[in-house]
Amino acid sequence: MTKRDALKELLYVNQYRRRMIQQGLIIPAGNSRVKFKLPLFKEYLADTQNPDSIRYNPLI
């Protein structure tokens, strides 16, 4: 990965991190870390990445 690609990816991630903080879904918890405010939200996100889950959608 080039430096340019790494910066592009970082900006992409920060955009969504900032949106979730503004929406009250997560709170900053130190250096590049967050805590989930909604009960079971962490588990839900993990479930969306599990191919065996009903919530899995590879097109997203």
PDB file of N, CA, C and O in Angstrom:
ATOM      1  N   MET A   1       0.845  -1.168   0.000  1.00  0.00           N
ATOM      2  CA  MET A   1       0.000   0.000   0.000  1.00  0.00           C
ATOM      3  C   MET A   1       0.898   1.241   0.000  1.00  0.00           C
ATOM      4  O   MET A   1       1.844   1.338   0.782  1.00  0.00           O
ATOM      5  N   THR A   2       0.592   2.157  -0.865  1.00  0.00           N
ATOM      6  CA  THR A   2       1.374   3.384  -0.934  1.00  0.00           C
ATOM      7  C   THR A   2       0.915   4.361   0.148  1.00  0.00           C
ATOM      8  O   THR A   2      -0.145   4.183   0.749  1.00  0.00           O
ATOM      9  N   LYS A   3       1.714   5.382   0.386  1.00  0.00           N
ATOM     10  CA  LYS A   3       1.343   6.404   1.368  1.00  0.00           C
ATOM     11  C   LYS A   3       0.046   7.088   0.967  1.00  0.00           C
ATOM     12  O   LYS A   3      -0.791   7.408   1.810  1.00  0.00           O
ATOM     13  N   ARG A   4      -0.104   7.303  -0.324  1.00  0.00           N
ATOM     14  CA  ARG A   4      -1.324   7.948  -0.821  1.00  0.00           C
ATOM     15  C   ARG A   4      -2.551   7.080  -0.539  1.00  0.00           C
ATOM     16  O   ARG A   4      -3.586   7.584  -0.103  1.00  0.00           O
ATOM     17  N   ASP A   5      -2.432   5.786  -0.787  1.00  0.00           N
ATOM     18  CA  ASP A   5      -3.536   4.867  -0.512  1.00  0.00           C
ATOM     19  C   ASP A   5      -3.862   4.817   0.979  1.00  0.00           C
ATOM     20  O   ASP A   5      -5.029   4.781   1.368  1.00  0.00           O
ATOM     21  N   ALA A   6      -2.820   4.814   1.804  1.00  0.00           N
ATOM     22  CA  ALA A   6      -3.018   4.777   3.253  1.00  0.00           C
ATOM     23  C   ALA A   6      -3.736   6.039   3.737  1.00  0.00           C
ATOM     24  O   ALA A   6      -4.631   5.961   4.578  1.00  0.00           O
ATOM     25  N   LEU A   7      -3.351   7.183   3.213  1.00  0.00           N
ATOM     26  CA  LEU A   7      -4.005   8.435   3.590  1.00  0.00           C
ATOM     27  C   LEU A   7      -5.455   8.447   3.136  1.00  0.00           C
ATOM     28  O   LEU A   7      -6.336   8.895   3.870  1.00  0.00           O
ATOM     29  N   LYS A   8      -5.702   7.964   1.948  1.00  0.00           N
ATOM     30  CA  LYS A   8      -7.060   7.904   1.408  1.00  0.00           C
ATOM     31  C   LYS A   8      -7.943   7.011   2.293  1.00  0.00           C
ATOM     32  O   LYS A   8      -9.087   7.357   2.588  1.00  0.00           O
ATOM     33  N   GLU A   9      -7.405   5.872   2.707  1.00  0.00           N
ATOM     34  CA  GLU A   9      -8.144   4.957   3.568  1.00  0.00           C
ATOM     35  C   GLU A   9      -8.405   5.587   4.940  1.00  0.00           C
ATOM     36  O   GLU A   9      -9.500   5.451   5.485  1.00  0.00           O
ATOM     37  N   LEU A  10      -7.418   6.263   5.491  1.00  0.00           N
ATOM     38  CA  LEU A  10      -7.564   6.924   6.784  1.00  0.00           C
ATOM     39  C   LEU A  10      -8.659   7.990   6.727  1.00  0.00           C
ATOM     40  O   LEU A  10      -9.484   8.077   7.637  1.00  0.00           O
ATOM     41  N   LEU A  11      -8.671   8.791   5.676  1.00  0.00           N
ATOM     42  CA  LEU A  11      -9.701   9.818   5.517  1.00  0.00           C
ATOM     43  C   LEU A  11     -11.084   9.196   5.392  1.00  0.00           C
ATOM     44  O   LEU A  11     -12.058   9.724   5.927  1.00  0.00           O
ATOM     45  N   TYR A  12     -11.168   8.078   4.688  1.00  0.00           N
ATOM     46  CA  TYR A  12     -12.429   7.361   4.526  1.00  0.00           C
ATOM     47  C   TYR A  12     -12.954   6.871   5.871  1.00  0.00           C
ATOM     48  O   TYR A  12     -14.130   7.051   6.185  1.00  0.00           O
ATOM     49  N   VAL A  13     -12.095   6.260   6.653  1.00  0.00           N
ATOM     50  CA  VAL A  13     -12.481   5.737   7.967  1.00  0.00           C
ATOM     51  C   VAL A  13     -12.868   6.879   8.903  1.00  0.00           C
ATOM     52  O   VAL A  13     -13.870   6.785   9.611  1.00  0.00           O
ATOM     53  N   ASN A  14     -12.088   7.949   8.911  1.00  0.00           N
ATOM     54  CA  ASN A  14     -12.372   9.081   9.795  1.00  0.00           C
ATOM     55  C   ASN A  14     -13.706   9.736   9.487  1.00  0.00           C
ATOM     56  O   ASN A  14     -14.389  10.217  10.391  1.00  0.00           O
ATOM     57  N   GLN A  15     -14.079   9.759   8.214  1.00  0.00           N
ATOM     58  CA  GLN A  15     -15.364  10.340   7.825  1.00  0.00           C
ATOM     59  C   GLN A  15     -16.515   9.595   8.510  1.00  0.00           C
ATOM     60  O   GLN A  15     -17.413  10.222   9.072  1.00  0.00           O
ATOM     61  N   TYR A  16     -16.486   8.269   8.462  1.00  0.00           N
ATOM     62  CA  TYR A  16     -17.557   7.486   9.068  1.00  0.00           C
ATOM     63  C   TYR A  16     -17.465   7.470  10.586  1.00  0.00           C
ATOM     64  O   TYR A  16     -18.490   7.412  11.265  1.00  0.00           O
ATOM     65  N   ARG A  17     -16.262   7.520  11.126  1.00  0.00           N
ATOM     66  CA  ARG A  17     -16.079   7.610  12.581  1.00  0.00           C
ATOM     67  C   ARG A  17     -16.709   8.894  13.100  1.00  0.00           C
ATOM     68  O   ARG A  17     -17.426   8.887  14.100  1.00  0.00           O
ATOM     69  N   ARG A  18     -16.434   9.994  12.410  1.00  0.00           N
ATOM     70  CA  ARG A  18     -16.982  11.298  12.795  1.00  0.00           C
ATOM     71  C   ARG A  18     -18.515  11.295  12.715  1.00  0.00           C
ATOM     72  O   ARG A  18     -19.181  11.844  13.592  1.00  0.00           O
ATOM     73  N   ARG A  19     -19.063  10.690  11.685  1.00  0.00           N
ATOM     74  CA  ARG A  19     -20.529  10.609  11.543  1.00  0.00           C
ATOM     75  C   ARG A  19     -21.156   9.813  12.679  1.00  0.00           C
ATOM     76  O   ARG A  19     -22.184  10.210  13.228  1.00  0.00           O
ATOM     77  N   MET A  20     -20.535   8.685  13.032  1.00  0.00           N
ATOM     78  CA  MET A  20     -21.104   7.869  14.110  1.00  0.00           C
ATOM     79  C   MET A  20     -20.992   8.567  15.455  1.00  0.00           C
ATOM     80  O   MET A  20     -21.870   8.403  16.302  1.00  0.00           O
ATOM     81  N   ILE A  21     -19.942   9.336  15.674  1.00  0.00           N
ATOM     82  CA  ILE A  21     -19.823  10.118  16.912  1.00  0.00           C
ATOM     83  C   ILE A  21     -20.917  11.179  16.949  1.00  0.00           C
ATOM     84  O   ILE A  21     -21.559  11.369  17.981  1.00  0.00           O
ATOM     85  N   GLN A  22     -21.132  11.864  15.841  1.00  0.00           N
ATOM     86  CA  GLN A  22     -22.169  12.901  15.777  1.00  0.00           C
ATOM     87  C   GLN A  22     -23.563  12.326  15.992  1.00  0.00           C
ATOM     88  O   GLN A  22     -24.425  12.996  16.562  1.00  0.00           O
ATOM     89  N   GLN A  23     -23.794  11.105  15.550  1.00  0.00           N
ATOM     90  CA  GLN A  23     -25.097  10.462  15.690  1.00  0.00           C
ATOM     91  C   GLN A  23     -25.276   9.798  17.058  1.00  0.00           C
ATOM     92  O   GLN A  23     -26.355   9.295  17.369  1.00  0.00           O
ATOM     93  N   GLY A  24     -24.233   9.798  17.861  1.00  0.00           N
ATOM     94  CA  GLY A  24     -24.328   9.231  19.194  1.00  0.00           C
ATOM     95  C   GLY A  24     -24.252   7.721  19.247  1.00  0.00           C
ATOM     96  O   GLY A  24     -24.693   7.117  20.225  1.00  0.00           O
ATOM     97  N   LEU A  25     -23.699   7.095  18.212  1.00  0.00           N
ATOM     98  CA  LEU A  25     -23.566   5.640  18.194  1.00  0.00           C
ATOM     99  C   LEU A  25     -22.307   5.170  18.907  1.00  0.00           C
ATOM    100  O   LEU A  25     -22.279   4.090  19.495  1.00  0.00           O
ATOM    101  N   ILE A  26     -21.259   6.002  18.846  1.00  0.00           N
ATOM    102  CA  ILE A  26     -19.984   5.664  19.476  1.00  0.00           C
ATOM    103  C   ILE A  26     -19.444   6.893  20.190  1.00  0.00           C
ATOM    104  O   ILE A  26     -19.875   8.018  19.936  1.00  0.00           O
ATOM    105  N   ILE A  27     -18.485   6.656  21.094  1.00  0.00           N
ATOM    106  CA  ILE A  27     -17.793   7.760  21.760  1.00  0.00           C
ATOM    107  C   ILE A  27     -16.292   7.492  21.675  1.00  0.00           C
ATOM    108  O   ILE A  27     -15.870   6.337  21.739  1.00  0.00           O
ATOM    109  N   PRO A  28     -15.478   8.545  21.533  1.00  0.00           N
ATOM    110  CA  PRO A  28     -14.025   8.348  21.507  1.00  0.00           C
ATOM    111  C   PRO A  28     -13.551   7.741  22.830  1.00  0.00           C
ATOM    112  O   PRO A  28     -14.033   8.095  23.906  1.00  0.00           O
ATOM    113  N   ALA A  29     -12.586   6.811  22.716  1.00  0.00           N
ATOM    114  CA  ALA A  29     -12.080   6.135  23.913  1.00  0.00           C
ATOM    115  C   ALA A  29     -10.568   6.015  23.856  1.00  0.00           C
ATOM    116  O   ALA A  29     -10.015   4.937  24.074  1.00  0.00           O
ATOM    117  N   GLY A  30      -9.916   7.102  23.568  1.00  0.00           N
ATOM    118  CA  GLY A  30      -8.459   7.056  23.522  1.00  0.00           C
ATOM    119  C   GLY A  30      -7.941   7.109  22.108  1.00  0.00           C
ATOM    120  O   GLY A  30      -8.682   7.384  21.164  1.00  0.00           O
ATOM    121  N   ASN A  31      -6.675   6.847  21.975  1.00  0.00           N
ATOM    122  CA  ASN A  31      -5.988   6.952  20.701  1.00  0.00           C
ATOM    123  C   ASN A  31      -6.546   5.979  19.664  1.00  0.00           C
ATOM    124  O   ASN A  31      -6.304   4.775  19.745  1.00  0.00           O
ATOM    125  N   SER A  32      -7.288   6.500  18.692  1.00  0.00           N
ATOM    126  CA  SER A  32      -7.868   5.710  17.584  1.00  0.00           C
ATOM    127  C   SER A  32      -8.801   4.604  18.055  1.00  0.00           C
ATOM    128  O   SER A  32      -8.977   3.607  17.356  1.00  0.00           O
ATOM    129  N   ARG A  33      -9.391   4.765  19.213  1.00  0.00           N
ATOM    130  CA  ARG A  33     -10.302   3.755  19.741  1.00  0.00           C
ATOM    131  C   ARG A  33     -11.670   4.391  19.989  1.00  0.00           C
ATOM    132  O   ARG A  33     -11.779   5.601  20.187  1.00  0.00           O
ATOM    133  N   VAL A  34     -12.697   3.566  19.974  1.00  0.00           N
ATOM    134  CA  VAL A  34     -14.054   4.040  20.256  1.00  0.00           C
ATOM    135  C   VAL A  34     -14.762   3.030  21.143  1.00  0.00           C
ATOM    136  O   VAL A  34     -14.362   1.870  21.233  1.00  0.00           O
ATOM    137  N   LYS A  35     -15.819   3.491  21.793  1.00  0.00           N
ATOM    138  CA  LYS A  35     -16.714   2.619  22.557  1.00  0.00           C
ATOM    139  C   LYS A  35     -18.096   2.748  21.946  1.00  0.00           C
ATOM    140  O   LYS A  35     -18.500   3.829  21.518  1.00  0.00           O
ATOM    141  N   PHE A  36     -18.813   1.643  21.907  1.00  0.00           N
ATOM    142  CA  PHE A  36     -20.158   1.640  21.366  1.00  0.00           C
ATOM    143  C   PHE A  36     -21.147   2.026  22.448  1.00  0.00           C
ATOM    144  O   PHE A  36     -21.091   1.500  23.560  1.00  0.00           O
ATOM    145  N   LYS A  37     -22.059   2.947  22.130  1.00  0.00           N
ATOM    146  CA  LYS A  37     -23.034   3.413  23.110  1.00  0.00           C
ATOM    147  C   LYS A  37     -24.298   2.563  23.114  1.00  0.00           C
ATOM    148  O   LYS A  37     -24.954   2.439  24.148  1.00  0.00           O
ATOM    149  N   LEU A  38     -24.646   1.982  21.980  1.00  0.00           N
ATOM    150  CA  LEU A  38     -25.865   1.181  21.894  1.00  0.00           C
ATOM    151  C   LEU A  38     -25.602  -0.242  22.365  1.00  0.00           C
ATOM    152  O   LEU A  38     -24.584  -0.833  22.005  1.00  0.00           O
ATOM    153  N   PRO A  39     -26.496  -0.794  23.158  1.00  0.00           N
ATOM    154  CA  PRO A  39     -26.324  -2.185  23.589  1.00  0.00           C
ATOM    155  C   PRO A  39     -26.307  -3.118  22.368  1.00  0.00           C
ATOM    156  O   PRO A  39     -27.144  -2.985  21.475  1.00  0.00           O
ATOM    157  N   LEU A  40     -25.383  -4.033  22.333  1.00  0.00           N
ATOM    158  CA  LEU A  40     -25.243  -5.055  21.298  1.00  0.00           C
ATOM    159  C   LEU A  40     -24.875  -4.516  19.915  1.00  0.00           C
ATOM    160  O   LEU A  40     -24.902  -5.271  18.943  1.00  0.00           O
ATOM    161  N   PHE A  41     -24.532  -3.235  19.800  1.00  0.00           N
ATOM    162  CA  PHE A  41     -24.165  -2.671  18.494  1.00  0.00           C
ATOM    163  C   PHE A  41     -22.872  -3.299  17.980  1.00  0.00           C
ATOM    164  O   PHE A  41     -22.740  -3.565  16.785  1.00  0.00           O
ATOM    165  N   LYS A  42     -21.931  -3.534  18.872  1.00  0.00           N
ATOM    166  CA  LYS A  42     -20.675  -4.175  18.485  1.00  0.00           C
ATOM    167  C   LYS A  42     -20.943  -5.562  17.903  1.00  0.00           C
ATOM    168  O   LYS A  42     -20.362  -5.942  16.886  1.00  0.00           O
ATOM    169  N   GLU A  43     -21.822  -6.307  18.555  1.00  0.00           N
ATOM    170  CA  GLU A  43     -22.164  -7.638  18.088  1.00  0.00           C
ATOM    171  C   GLU A  43     -22.894  -7.586  16.746  1.00  0.00           C
ATOM    172  O   GLU A  43     -22.668  -8.423  15.871  1.00  0.00           O
ATOM    173  N   TYR A  44     -23.767  -6.598  16.596  1.00  0.00           N
ATOM    174  CA  TYR A  44     -24.488  -6.429  15.328  1.00  0.00           C
ATOM    175  C   TYR A  44     -23.507  -6.174  14.187  1.00  0.00           C
ATOM    176  O   TYR A  44     -23.620  -6.786  13.125  1.00  0.00           O
ATOM    177  N   LEU A  45     -22.543  -5.272  14.399  1.00  0.00           N
ATOM    178  CA  LEU A  45     -21.570  -4.984  13.348  1.00  0.00           C
ATOM    179  C   LEU A  45     -20.749  -6.226  13.007  1.00  0.00           C
ATOM    180  O   LEU A  45     -20.474  -6.486  11.836  1.00  0.00           O
ATOM    181  N   ALA A  46     -20.364  -6.981  14.011  1.00  0.00           N
ATOM    182  CA  ALA A  46     -19.615  -8.215  13.758  1.00  0.00           C
ATOM    183  C   ALA A  46     -20.479  -9.208  12.975  1.00  0.00           C
ATOM    184  O   ALA A  46     -19.981  -9.917  12.100  1.00  0.00           O
ATOM    185  N   ASP A  47     -21.757  -9.254  13.292  1.00  0.00           N
ATOM    186  CA  ASP A  47     -22.685 -10.158  12.620  1.00  0.00           C
ATOM    187  C   ASP A  47     -22.837  -9.814  11.142  1.00  0.00           C
ATOM    188  O   ASP A  47     -23.020 -10.708  10.316  1.00  0.00           O
ATOM    189  N   THR A  48     -22.765  -8.540  10.804  1.00  0.00           N
ATOM    190  CA  THR A  48     -22.897  -8.145   9.402  1.00  0.00           C
ATOM    191  C   THR A  48     -21.690  -8.564   8.574  1.00  0.00           C
ATOM    192  O   THR A  48     -21.750  -8.552   7.345  1.00  0.00           O
ATOM    193  N   GLN A  49     -20.596  -8.934   9.231  1.00  0.00           N
ATOM    194  CA  GLN A  49     -19.389  -9.374   8.538  1.00  0.00           C
ATOM    195  C   GLN A  49     -19.267 -10.895   8.493  1.00  0.00           C
ATOM    196  O   GLN A  49     -18.340 -11.424   7.879  1.00  0.00           O
ATOM    197  N   ASN A  50     -20.188 -11.595   9.135  1.00  0.00           N
ATOM    198  CA  ASN A  50     -20.164 -13.056   9.210  1.00  0.00           C
ATOM    199  C   ASN A  50     -20.981 -13.647   8.058  1.00  0.00           C
ATOM    200  O   ASN A  50     -22.196 -13.451   8.019  1.00  0.00           O
ATOM    201  N   PRO A  51     -20.350 -14.369   7.116  1.00  0.00           N
ATOM    202  CA  PRO A  51     -21.081 -14.926   5.974  1.00  0.00           C
ATOM    203  C   PRO A  51     -22.203 -15.893   6.360  1.00  0.00           C
ATOM    204  O   PRO A  51     -23.111 -16.123   5.561  1.00  0.00           O
ATOM    205  N   ASP A  52     -22.160 -16.458   7.553  1.00  0.00           N
ATOM    206  CA  ASP A  52     -23.204 -17.386   7.995  1.00  0.00           C
ATOM    207  C   ASP A  52     -24.398 -16.672   8.632  1.00  0.00           C
ATOM    208  O   ASP A  52     -25.380 -17.318   8.998  1.00  0.00           O
ATOM    209  N   SER A  53     -24.322 -15.364   8.763  1.00  0.00           N
ATOM    210  CA  SER A  53     -25.365 -14.588   9.422  1.00  0.00           C
ATOM    211  C   SER A  53     -26.446 -14.144   8.433  1.00  0.00           C
ATOM    212  O   SER A  53     -26.176 -13.910   7.255  1.00  0.00           O
ATOM    213  N   ILE A  54     -27.658 -14.037   8.935  1.00  0.00           N
ATOM    214  CA  ILE A  54     -28.758 -13.529   8.117  1.00  0.00           C
ATOM    215  C   ILE A  54     -28.554 -12.049   7.787  1.00  0.00           C
ATOM    216  O   ILE A  54     -29.112 -11.552   6.809  1.00  0.00           O
ATOM    217  N   ARG A  55     -27.768 -11.351   8.588  1.00  0.00           N
ATOM    218  CA  ARG A  55     -27.506  -9.926   8.374  1.00  0.00           C
ATOM    219  C   ARG A  55     -26.371  -9.649   7.381  1.00  0.00           C
ATOM    220  O   ARG A  55     -26.131  -8.502   7.004  1.00  0.00           O
ATOM    221  N   TYR A  56     -25.688 -10.702   6.971  1.00  0.00           N
ATOM    222  CA  TYR A  56     -24.543 -10.550   6.075  1.00  0.00           C
ATOM    223  C   TYR A  56     -25.006 -10.110   4.682  1.00  0.00           C
ATOM    224  O   TYR A  56     -25.926 -10.693   4.108  1.00  0.00           O
ATOM    225  N   ASN A  57     -24.355  -9.077   4.152  1.00  0.00           N
ATOM    226  CA  ASN A  57     -24.634  -8.617   2.793  1.00  0.00           C
ATOM    227  C   ASN A  57     -23.308  -8.254   2.152  1.00  0.00           C
ATOM    228  O   ASN A  57     -22.756  -7.192   2.440  1.00  0.00           O
ATOM    229  N   PRO A  58     -22.782  -9.119   1.283  1.00  0.00           N
ATOM    230  CA  PRO A  58     -21.465  -8.859   0.696  1.00  0.00           C
ATOM    231  C   PRO A  58     -21.456  -7.667  -0.261  1.00  0.00           C
ATOM    232  O   PRO A  58     -20.386  -7.211  -0.664  1.00  0.00           O
ATOM    233  N   LEU A  59     -22.620  -7.161  -0.624  1.00  0.00           N
ATOM    234  CA  LEU A  59     -22.690  -6.050  -1.564  1.00  0.00           C
ATOM    235  C   LEU A  59     -22.509  -4.697  -0.895  1.00  0.00           C
ATOM    236  O   LEU A  59     -22.346  -3.684  -1.576  1.00  0.00           O
ATOM    237  N   ILE A  60     -22.536  -4.671   0.435  1.00  0.00           N
ATOM    238  CA  ILE A  60     -22.402  -3.399   1.154  1.00  0.00           C
ATOM    239  C   ILE A  60     -20.933  -3.105   1.372  1.00  0.00           C
ATOM    240  O   ILE A  60     -20.589  -2.080   1.959  1.00  0.00           O
TER     241      ILE A  60
END
